[in-house]
Amino acid sequence: MSFVQRVRAQAERCGHERSYVFVEDCRGELAESRMTFTEIDGRARSTGAWLAGRRMEDQTALLLYPAGLEFLTAFLGCLYSRTVAVPSPLPQTDPRALERAEGIIKDADVRLVLTDAANRDMLAGWLREVGLDGTVECVATDALDLPDPGAWTEPEIGPDTLAYMQYTSGSTSEPRGVMLTHANLLHNENEIWRMIGSPEEGVGVGWLPHYHDMGLIGMLLLPIYAGGDLYFASPISFVMRPALWLEMISRYRAGYTVAPNFAYEWCAARVTDAQAAGLDLSSLKFALNGAEPVRPSTLRTMVRRFGPIGFSEEAWAPAYGMAEATLVITATPLGQGALIRRFDAAALERHEAVPSENGVELVGCGRPLTMTVRIVDPDSRADLGEGRVGEIWVRGGSVASGYWQRGEATRDAFGGRTAGGDGPFLRTGDLGFTLDGELYVTGRIKDVVIVNGRNLYPQDLEEAAREVHPALGAAAAFGLEATGPGGQGAGEQVAVVQEVREKRLGELSAGDLARRVQGELGRVFGVPAVSVVLVERGGVGKTTSGKIQRSRTRELLLTGLLPVVHAELTAAVAAAVREEG
């Protein structure tokens, strides 16, 4: 079966009974745009017929849309015509987004850009500016005179047919096109569906970007796979007024939602008691939390703030996944709630997981359903078993076929074999361990800071730094090869770049706050030499999905391009910055 056949079967089964509803926040009033499964299937067939007429079979099309229903029908139209869809953020005024889109066009051999009428002229002008207008055509699908749905003929689509490409967000490297097949799509949607209890119907609510794996697979495509309704808004609407998310859960009686940790944190911090009053979140049974480290404090704060209006701690469903595995690898099943355990910090530095009453708190990310997860020593490739920290390796039906036109990178990432010859596995690049079958993620291999032989995880440093004062925001911790007296190497030292809201400092100076952070990190982690750089909001590099870009932030520090408010640098790190700058 192909994903197209699954969608068509669900459209036949659900018809006009199930629908997608795009919700727009108009000064606190919710306006709805609705399409039933039957209407979505009809529009997808019309778009597919048009694409087939342009001979787009097995060709790539870049999809640059704002949030809404037009993206969904265009994406499905690509699948219906065997056109390889490439979802990407709509570039407007952000130079980095424009550079990213240009890079994808060149990397993916794109000849057709699909968008809506509101953005077509802007994108066509940009293509002219970068000299791509001669090779790339920009079309607004909502302005086309599309063929009748009956003109569509289903192309030959098998399980191994390439469905779309998901470009990675580039938190540690240049974005790469992950090639996902129809079999990958079906397998991962089935994994998620089973984790939420295999419902025949239900209601989902969300606002995630459709161009990211969590937004596309976990939010947008799941309802039409499973046969439920979806009410969704734009990411901008959520950021501007996070109470909208809770209002939608309450109004539409949503049973599930999906989001990264930062979104729940933003919601808990920004939704006022007055906004929450009168809402009822008791319908919510599954709140998936993934895509970045899950913070125990966020889980507790959400329950404390919104438990009185029905948000249950049993709804928490921490998960782990990545684009290279379509989306979900492990997740917490419906009704179980988050598993939070403490582990000895010194043992973790030795790559051992030893439970301890006074240790570091880690949140379990659930278990795999049908995927195989191994913990492997990244150097010796020995299978480490439970209780040992190593690289997370994955095998199963959701694992992608590789990276677009990157043979060496594909072999490195997707061709992992253990010392005993078992494989191939996807090498995730993430560190973690399993205990009693539960997966715990501790960090990324490339991000681990090694100080005097000790392995420090950047997210632990970042979380400890954030807790020092309410004025502190996003942080990026990383190691810097420092220079000692006489130009001799002084080993790796810890540097933390942290956003600060100066208006919240009160009587405290930025210098005093930076020294407080130094002192706290020294106390908690026993690290004597810590450099702390406070920067303006937005100074910490992030991907389009909100993940911290530690390597990019490190580069900006060394080249003197950070919007620095105050810096407390060790002599060795100061010398390294001067040398690079």
Phi and psi in degrees as a GROMACS rama.xvg file:
@    title "Ramachandran Plot"
@    xaxis  label "Phi"
@    yaxis  label "Psi"
@TYPE xy
-102.775  167.071  SER-2
-65.8173  -32.0461  PHE-3
-60.7388  -45.2624  VAL-4
-63.405  -36.7433  GLN-5
-64.5011  -45.5506  ARG-6
-62.6063  -43.196  VAL-7
-65.3746  -37.6788  ARG-8
-65.8753  -38.6967  ALA-9
-70.7728  -35.5765  GLN-10
-64.3904  -37.904  ALA-11
-67.7969  -39.5813  GLU-12
-74.1389  -43.2535  ARG-13
-95.3739  -27.2809  CYS-14
52.493  -122.253  GLY-15
-94.2315  6.17832  HIS-16
-81.5679  -25.5972  GLU-17
-117.818  148.187  ARG-18
-153.599  164.977  SER-19
-107.248  133.792  TYR-20
-127.817  117.958  VAL-21
-90.5439  125.257  PHE-22
-107.471  125.631  VAL-23
-113.257  136.594  GLU-24
-91.593  105.96  ASP-25
-107.609  89.4438  CYS-26
52.8356  45.9566  ARG-27
89.8589  -13.02  GLY-28
-98.2196  137.361  GLU-29
-96.1434  120.072  LEU-30
-104.067  137.599  ALA-31
-116.301  138.747  GLU-32
-119.676  127.92  SER-33
-124.657  142.193  ARG-34
-136.928  129.622  MET-35
-78.9117  167.571  THR-36
-58.8265  -38.6841  PHE-37
-62.5314  -44.3871  THR-38
-67.0942  -38.7755  GLU-39
-64.3833  -44.498  ILE-40
-62.3128  -41.733  ASP-41
-63.4153  -44.2523  GLY-42
-67.4239  -36.8216  ARG-43
-65.4319  -39.1793  ALA-44
-65.4733  -40.4235  ARG-45
-63.0254  -45.5141  SER-46
-64.8668  -40.0908  THR-47
-62.6868  -39.9635  GLY-48
-64.6496  -40.2204  ALA-49
-64.033  -44.407  TRP-50
-64.3684  -38.9715  LEU-51
-62.8482  -36.9462  ALA-52
-65.3701  -23.8085  GLY-53
-90.7504  7.21966  ARG-54
56.1958  49.6577  ARG-55
-93.8684  5.94503  MET-56
-57.8959  126.896  GLU-57
66.1773  10.9301  ASP-58
-98.4836  158.601  GLN-59
-95.3843  140.436  THR-60
-127.616  128.051  ALA-61
-87.4739  125.058  LEU-62
-103.226  112.138  LEU-63
-120.756  92.523  LEU-64
-128.209  150.943  TYR-65
-73.4046  170.334  PRO-66
-60.7089  141.766  ALA-67
149.746  -176.358  GLY-68
-76.7879  -23.5336  LEU-69
-63.9873  -37.0712  GLU-70
-62.0604  -45.268  PHE-71
-57.5017  -48.7061  LEU-72
-69.6661  -32.9494  THR-73
-68.7003  -42.6542  ALA-74
-61.2324  -47.8983  PHE-75
-65.6339  -34.7762  LEU-76
-59.9642  -37.274  GLY-77
-63.5211  -46.2606  CYS-78
-61.163  -40.7026  LEU-79
-65.3495  -23.6015  TYR-80
-108.408  6.27026  SER-81
62.2514  29.214  ARG-82
-87.7706  136.907  THR-83
-83.178  107.009  VAL-84
-76.801  140.353  ALA-85
-127.958  92.3934  VAL-86
-71.1168  142.704  PRO-87
-154.402  157.803  SER-88
-61.8767  143.226  PRO-89
-72.0194  111.458  LEU-90
-79.6313  130.169  PRO-91
-122.189  -82.933  GLN-92
-113.837  -7.34095  THR-93
-78.1171  115.306  ASP-94
-58.4832  -35.0696  PRO-95
-66.6971  -37.9669  ARG-96
-66.4147  -37.3331  ALA-97
-66.3919  -42.9411  LEU-98
-62.49  -40.8464  GLU-99
-62.3111  -46.4829  ARG-100
-62.7122  -41.9161  ALA-101
-62.1204  -41.8887  GLU-102
-63.1319  -39.7908  GLY-103
-67.0451  -41.4635  ILE-104
-56.5901  -44.9652  ILE-105
-73.1018  -39.8115  LYS-106
-70.8754  -38.6731  ASP-107
-94.7993  6.84501  ALA-108
56.4149  44.7245  ASP-109
-74.842  133.252  VAL-110
-118.948  -9.15211  ARG-111
-138.697  127.88  LEU-112
-108.613  125.92  VAL-113
-105.386  134.982  LEU-114
-153.185  -165.448  THR-115
-110.402  170.154  ASP-116
-63.1657  -32.3416  ALA-117
-66.0915  -23.5079  ALA-118
-117.352  -2.30931  ASN-119
-61.6652  -47.7458  ARG-120
-64.1678  -40.7063  ASP-121
-61.1815  -45.0562  MET-122
-69.3434  -38.2766  LEU-123
-63.5266  -40.4023  ALA-124
-63.9352  -41.1896  GLY-125
-64.216  -41.0897  TRP-126
-61.4951  -36.6244  LEU-127
-65.3665  -42.2154  ARG-128
-61.7089  -37.2823  GLU-129
-94.0927  7.13454  VAL-130
75.5541  25.3533  GLY-131
-106.994  -0.540715  LEU-132
-66.9112  -21.8357  ASP-133
-76.652  -21.8065  GLY-134
-114.452  -18.305  THR-135
-121.426  126.44  VAL-136
-99.2564  140.105  GLU-137
-112.662  124.028  CYS-138
-127.556  136.262  VAL-139
-94.4076  111.845  ALA-140
-67.9584  -27.9314  THR-141
-80.6418  -1.9184  ASP-142
-111.03  2.43664  ALA-143
-81.5057  150.56  LEU-144
-89.4991  86.9606  ASP-145
-75.1161  150.802  LEU-146
-65.9125  166.31  PRO-147
-65.9213  143.017  ASP-148
-53.5741  -30.2849  PRO-149
-66.6548  -13.6251  GLY-150
-78.3432  -10.5586  ALA-151
-76.2603  135.46  TRP-152
-120.105  127.19  THR-153
-68.1217  122.369  GLU-154
-74.7317  171.421  PRO-155
-74.8503  112.491  GLU-156
-128.428  121.732  ILE-157
-113.768  177.14  GLY-158
-57.1801  -34.1795  PRO-159
-92.0783  3.99628  ASP-160
-68.2631  134.253  THR-161
-66.6015  123.282  LEU-162
-92.9592  -49.6883  ALA-163
-161.224  170.64  TYR-164
-121.121  130.62  MET-165
-106.314  110.074  GLN-166
-78.2154  129.147  TYR-167
-64.8521  156.173  THR-168
-77.8685  -13.6468  SER-169
77.4353  37.1971  GLY-170
-72.3907  -26.6623  SER-171
-127.158  -4.37767  THR-172
-158.624  179.65  SER-173
-66.4415  141.147  GLU-174
-56.8235  140.541  PRO-175
-128.007  146.257  ARG-176
-84.0503  109.553  GLY-177
-82.7482  125.58  VAL-178
-90.4255  114.156  MET-179
-110.127  132.553  LEU-180
-96.3109  171.669  THR-181
-62.5418  -35.6415  HIS-182
-65.3954  -39.8427  ALA-183
-59.8433  -46.3405  ASN-184
-60.399  -49.7034  LEU-185
-61.9761  -42.8172  LEU-186
-64.605  -46.2871  HIS-187
-72.3636  -36.9999  ASN-188
-62.4036  -36.809  GLU-189
-67.5603  -37.114  ASN-190
-60.2018  -47.7391  GLU-191
-65.2416  -43.3878  ILE-192
-58.1952  -42.6484  TRP-193
-68.48  -34.72  ARG-194
-67.3138  -28.2921  MET-195
-93.0721  12.6231  ILE-196
98.7153  13.6377  GLY-197
52.3575  50.7218  SER-198
-74.1099  145.52  PRO-199
-83.4987  -18.4089  GLU-200
-151.895  170.486  GLU-201
159.423  175.972  GLY-202
-127.241  128.212  VAL-203
-111.441  151.259  GLY-204
-132.776  141.794  VAL-205
-169.259  -179.984  GLY-206
-152.657  8.1745  TRP-207
-64.6439  153.058  LEU-208
-62.4658  134.033  PRO-209
-72.6658  -12.2486  HIS-210
-92.1706  0.826888  TYR-211
-106.989  155.281  HIS-212
-59.3075  -40.6401  ASP-213
-67.187  -40.5133  MET-214
-68.9908  -40.1225  GLY-215
-74.555  -52.4702  LEU-216
-84.3001  -46.4902  ILE-217
-77.9736  -28.2564  GLY-218
-108.798  -57.2308  MET-219
-78.0961  -41.9364  LEU-220
-91.6079  -19.5646  LEU-221
-59.3482  -44.9238  LEU-222
-60.1623  -40.8298  PRO-223
-77.3556  -19.4173  ILE-224
-74.7887  -45.0059  TYR-225
-87.8936  -28.1411  ALA-226
97.6529  43.1426  GLY-227
-128.309  177.914  GLY-228
-93.3344  150.178  ASP-229
-129.527  131.819  LEU-230
-115.18  120.355  TYR-231
-138.736  152.046  PHE-232
-123.882  -179.509  ALA-233
-87.3495  151.913  SER-234
-57.9011  -35.0744  PRO-235
-63.9221  -41.799  ILE-236
-61.0222  -40.3251  SER-237
-65.3721  -47.0315  PHE-238
-62.6946  -40.8673  VAL-239
-68.9938  -36.3546  MET-240
-146.049  84.3396  ARG-241
-61.2473  -20.3102  PRO-242
-60.9278  -22.4438  ALA-243
-55.7038  -41.2706  LEU-244
-57.084  -50.0093  TRP-245
-67.4817  -37.4561  LEU-246
-62.3216  -38.9649  GLU-247
-68.3554  -41.6562  MET-248
-58.576  -44.3282  ILE-249
-68.9058  -47.5326  SER-250
-67.4877  -43.6564  ARG-251
-96.2163  4.18915  TYR-252
54.2109  53.1566  ARG-253
-68.5149  140.12  ALA-254
-95.3805  -22.6565  GLY-255
-146.827  157.431  TYR-256
-152.141  161.361  THR-257
-137.282  140.327  VAL-258
-170.107  158.51  ALA-259
-75.1258  165.855  PRO-260
-58.1091  -40.5289  ASN-261
-60.7769  -28.7499  PHE-262
-70.1583  -42.712  ALA-263
-64.3591  -38.0579  TYR-264
-64.2949  -43.157  GLU-265
-62.3969  -41.4531  TRP-266
-63.6504  -46.8067  CYS-267
-63.7146  -33.3267  ALA-268
-82.1854  -30.0725  ALA-269
-105.376  -23.2575  ARG-270
-77.7621  125.285  VAL-271
-82.7257  162.57  THR-272
-60.738  -37.0453  ASP-273
-64.158  -39.6535  ALA-274
-68.0117  -34.9042  GLN-275
-78.2882  -23.7969  ALA-276
-59.0499  132.106  ALA-277
88.8388  -8.5765  GLY-278
-82.9434  157.053  LEU-279
-133.107  108.33  ASP-280
-100.695  12.8497  LEU-281
-68.234  -16.2885  SER-282
-72.868  -21.1355  SER-283
-75.2022  116.752  LEU-284
-111.692  -12.4127  LYS-285
-147.478  108.938  PHE-286
-117.017  92.4071  ALA-287
-69.3136  134.386  LEU-288
-129.092  113.24  ASN-289
-158.98  -164.639  GLY-290
78.1035  -12.7591  ALA-291
-160.465  168.64  GLU-292
-54.6349  133.537  PRO-293
-89.3003  121.741  VAL-294
-94.595  127.024  ARG-295
-55.8242  -36.5539  PRO-296
-63.7058  -34.4754  SER-297
-66.4582  -43.1678  THR-298
-60.0533  -44.6108  LEU-299
-69.8752  -39.4421  ARG-300
-66.031  -40.9338  THR-301
-60.6235  -43.8928  MET-302
-67.7275  -39.3798  VAL-303
-65.6048  -43.5246  ARG-304
-71.9334  -43.8508  ARG-305
-115.544  2.93126  PHE-306
-57.4688  -41.7301  GLY-307
-60.9006  -19.3758  PRO-308
-109.185  18.6149  ILE-309
110.404  -2.61826  GLY-310
-75.5578  114.275  PHE-311
-96.0621  141.124  SER-312
-66.2345  -22.3954  GLU-313
-71.3593  -14.2054  GLU-314
-75.6711  -19.5222  ALA-315
-61.576  133.73  TRP-316
-137.368  75.2915  ALA-317
-58.7686  145.217  PRO-318
-143.955  165.14  ALA-319
-135.928  136.832  TYR-320
-171.62  -176.563  GLY-321
-166.938  162.2  MET-322
-60.6994  -34.6444  ALA-323
-65.2043  -15.8749  GLU-324
-114.439  32.6402  ALA-325
68.6668  -60.6494  THR-326
-162.008  -84.1331  LEU-327
-83.8236  134.256  VAL-328
-107.989  -49.7723  ILE-329
-132.805  152.425  THR-330
-156.951  158.679  ALA-331
-82.2011  126.375  THR-332
-66.095  159.368  PRO-333
-51.5017  128.509  LEU-334
85.8161  -6.24723  GLY-335
-81.3747  -36.9779  GLN-336
80.356  169.964  GLY-337
-74.1861  142.473  ALA-338
-104.617  111.844  LEU-339
-113.213  124.528  ILE-340
-131.945  157.231  ARG-341
-103.711  141.687  ARG-342
-133.422  144.375  PHE-343
-60.8594  122.902  ASP-344
-64.789  -42.3924  ALA-345
-63.9323  -37.3382  ALA-346
-67.1943  -39.2869  ALA-347
-61.0945  -36.9  LEU-348
-63.1724  -25.419  GLU-349
-92.5523  9.39543  ARG-350
65.8452  36.6702  HIS-351
-124.25  141.851  GLU-352
-104.461  104.054  ALA-353
-119.581  111.595  VAL-354
-56.9091  140.226  PRO-355
-150.697  136.96  SER-356
-63.4373  -29.3128  GLU-357
-111.847  21.1463  ASN-358
-89.1666  -165.53  GLY-359
-77.2829  135.014  VAL-360
-81.9525  131.646  GLU-361
-129.268  144.951  LEU-362
-100.476  126.773  VAL-363
-68.5528  144.194  GLY-364
-105.555  22.8453  CYS-365
83.3147  -163.954  GLY-366
-128.231  157.82  ARG-367
-75.1725  153.227  PRO-368
-88.4856  -67.3584  LEU-369
-115.408  -9.77331  THR-370
-74.0908  153.181  MET-371
-101.666  125.056  THR-372
-118.358  126.403  VAL-373
-122.038  149.968  ARG-374
-107.542  119.318  ILE-375
-128.038  139.589  VAL-376
-65.7898  120.35  ASP-377
-66.4493  -19.7687  PRO-378
-93.6844  -54.0663  ASP-379
-83.9032  -17.8581  SER-380
64.3283  23.5692  ARG-381
-77.8358  139.276  ALA-382
-73.3103  119.453  ASP-383
-89.4473  -20.8851  LEU-384
72.9131  -167.364  GLY-385
-75.3968  149.845  GLU-386
80.7254  4.15557  GLY-387
-121.023  138.707  ARG-388
-86.7955  129.057  VAL-389
-157.624  -169.267  GLY-390
-77.8313  140.141  GLU-391
-84.2496  119.078  ILE-392
-111.093  144.843  TRP-393
-136.14  142.68  VAL-394
-141.262  143.984  ARG-395
154.349  179.373  GLY-396
-67.2138  -16.2386  GLY-397
-87.9931  -11.9627  SER-398
-71.2414  129.277  VAL-399
-64.8805  168.292  ALA-400
-82.8501  -9.65678  SER-401
139.541  -169.364  GLY-402
-98.571  142.424  TYR-403
-61.3745  120.258  TRP-404
53.3331  33.6913  GLN-405
-133.025  79.2049  ARG-406
-61.8423  -46.6898  GLY-407
-65.8173  -44.9033  GLU-408
-63.2785  -36.8114  ALA-409
-64.3058  -44.5838  THR-410
-62.7621  -41.2502  ARG-411
-65.157  -44.209  ASP-412
-85.1678  -37.8612  ALA-413
-104.338  -0.638033  PHE-414
-112.285  26.8267  GLY-415
-66.029  133.614  GLY-416
-130.784  137.669  ARG-417
-70.8059  169.918  THR-418
-59.5235  -27.3931  ALA-419
-85.041  0.687417  GLY-420
91.2697  4.78815  GLY-421
-77.0914  139.653  ASP-422
158.117  -169.95  GLY-423
-79.6306  152.867  PRO-424
-122.058  153.907  PHE-425
-80.4184  121.502  LEU-426
-88.1567  110.049  ARG-427
-75.9079  -23.5519  THR-428
81.1231  -1.01875  GLY-429
-98.5317  147.94  ASP-430
-100.429  145.648  LEU-431
-176  -174.221  GLY-432
-151.357  163.024  PHE-433
-114.928  146.152  THR-434
-146.61  123.658  LEU-435
54.5663  34.2857  ASP-436
85.8708  -13.7029  GLY-437
-85.2853  138.238  GLU-438
-92.1077  131.802  LEU-439
-120.333  129.772  TYR-440
-102.292  128.561  VAL-441
-107.67  -16.249  THR-442
155.471  -173.091  GLY-443
-103.956  143.16  ARG-444
-54.8167  -46.1772  ILE-445
-68.8301  -19.1419  LYS-446
-94.2602  -12.8174  ASP-447
-60.8545  132.837  VAL-448
-99.4784  122.904  VAL-449
-105.451  111.485  ILE-450
-121.498  117.348  VAL-451
51.8399  41.6932  ASN-452
82.1712  -1.31089  GLY-453
-98.0959  140.883  ARG-454
-97.5844  111.691  ASN-455
-109.033  134.138  LEU-456
-93.4024  126.15  TYR-457
-58.9223  -36.6636  PRO-458
-66.355  -27.8842  GLN-459
-68.0653  -42.9625  ASP-460
-63.2857  -43.0638  LEU-461
-64.294  -42.2069  GLU-462
-67.6086  -41.3638  GLU-463
-62.8995  -38.7013  ALA-464
-66.9841  -40.7073  ALA-465
-62.5363  -30.3895  ARG-466
-77.9308  -6.88911  GLU-467
-67.4697  -39.7031  VAL-468
-156.525  144.653  HIS-469
-62.0266  -19.2215  PRO-470
-75.7893  -11.8833  ALA-471
-88.7434  140.49  LEU-472
-119.538  -137.035  GLY-473
-58.3987  144.394  ALA-474
-134.754  152.009  ALA-475
-129.718  117.57  ALA-476
-108.01  139.857  ALA-477
-158.907  170.601  PHE-478
-99.1618  147.579  GLY-479
-128.291  130.04  LEU-480
-72.3227  107.496  GLU-481
-94.1574  161.691  ALA-482
-112.607  129.278  THR-483
-93.0253  -171.393  GLY-484
-58.4306  140.444  PRO-485
74.5449  13.4404  GLY-486
80.4324  7.46149  GLY-487
-76.9925  148.537  GLN-488
-66.1018  134.619  GLY-489
-106.262  10.6765  ALA-490
81.6654  -175.066  GLY-491
-86.922  135.483  GLU-492
-121.958  156.496  GLN-493
-84.8998  132.745  VAL-494
-126.627  139.083  ALA-495
-126.476  120.312  VAL-496
-102.415  125.325  VAL-497
-137.405  134.02  GLN-498
-74.5836  143.795  GLU-499
-133.845  138.833  VAL-500
-99.0538  101.797  ARG-501
-62.0175  -28.4427  GLU-502
-65.3176  -21.2929  LYS-503
-94.4212  4.21734  ARG-504
-73.4128  -27.0809  LEU-505
65.9059  -130.18  GLY-506
-80.9643  -9.10789  GLU-507
-79.6469  137.238  LEU-508
-85.9774  159.29  SER-509
-62.323  -36.526  ALA-510
-63.8565  -44.0589  GLY-511
-62.1172  -40.5713  ASP-512
-65.0055  -43.2603  LEU-513
-59.851  -40.0474  ALA-514
-70.1168  -32.3322  ARG-515
-63.2169  -41.822  ARG-516
-62.7251  -44.3775  VAL-517
-55.7537  -47.2063  GLN-518
-63.9348  -40.9089  GLY-519
-66.9249  -42.8426  GLU-520
-66.9052  -36.8327  LEU-521
-63.8042  -39.9602  GLY-522
-69.5654  -46.3864  ARG-523
-73.5505  -40.9157  VAL-524
-107.35  -4.0425  PHE-525
65.7151  31.145  GLY-526
-103.127  115.388  VAL-527
-74.4752  -29.1655  PRO-528
-115.85  102.403  ALA-529
-126.721  129.035  VAL-530
-98.2261  131.373  SER-531
-122.173  125.285  VAL-532
-120.179  114.795  VAL-533
-89.9578  131.626  LEU-534
-128.561  166.058  VAL-535
-67.5042  161.345  GLU-536
-57.3139  134.854  ARG-537
91.0076  -3.59298  GLY-538
-75.6598  -23.0294  GLY-539
-85.148  124.749  VAL-540
-64.1798  134.864  GLY-541
-136.347  152.783  LYS-542
-77.4694  175.513  THR-543
-66.1959  -16.0652  THR-544
-98.4883  5.04225  SER-545
92.8165  3.01982  GLY-546
-75.7696  144.865  LYS-547
-70.2654  129.677  ILE-548
-97.7156  86.8376  GLN-549
-67.1078  -42.5896  ARG-550
-65.6899  -38.4163  SER-551
-67.1661  -42.521  ARG-552
-64.0535  -39.5883  THR-553
-59.6526  -44.5784  ARG-554
-62.0795  -41.9347  GLU-555
-65.907  -34.995  LEU-556
-64.7239  -47.1624  LEU-557
-67.1952  -29.6277  LEU-558
-94.8407  3.99147  THR-559
72.4433  26.346  GLY-560
-105.053  7.07821  LEU-561
-80.1686  146.57  LEU-562
-80.231  77.1014  PRO-563
-74.0248  132.072  VAL-564
-93.4859  -45.2194  VAL-565
-159.353  143.694  HIS-566
-130.34  131.154  ALA-567
-115.862  97.5383  GLU-568
-108.769  141.131  LEU-569
-68.4219  160.007  THR-570
-60.1578  -38.7008  ALA-571
-68.4487  -41.3987  ALA-572
-70.0464  -38.6603  VAL-573
-57.7888  -39.6024  ALA-574
-66.485  -38.8159  ALA-575
-65.758  -39.6223  ALA-576
-65.7737  -43.5883  VAL-577
-62.3883  -39.6814  ARG-578
-65.6873  -42.9836  GLU-579
-73.2853  -39.9178  GLU-580
